[in-house]
Amino acid sequence: MTYGPDDQVERDAPDAPFEQLTGILRARLGRGDWRVNRAIPSENALANEYGLSRPTVRRALAALAEEGFVYAVSGRGTFVTDREPAARAERPNEGA
């Protein structure tokens, strides 16, 4: 399923809550809700915002990190990656 940046997690949806949250956060990142190399809201803040447990939020953030959208800094939080260089690396001849 595709999720938009303004969607909410629905308990009766076919996707697991962490999958829904992953899609919602991915859409928010795509919309530019958070700047590159800046922290996104904490696990606690996201858990409160979406009515989920911290382990569920942690699982969604781990999925986003695996996809290259965010990275975690121990004791500091989760930050937005700069996906532009990776995109350019995939298209080396573009703009040449």
Secondary structure, 3 states (H helix, E strand, C coil): CCCCCCCCCCCCCCCCHHHHHHHHHHHHHHHCCCCCCCECCCHHHHHHHHCCCHHHHHHHHHHHHHHCCEEEECCCEEEECCCHHHHHHHCCCCCC
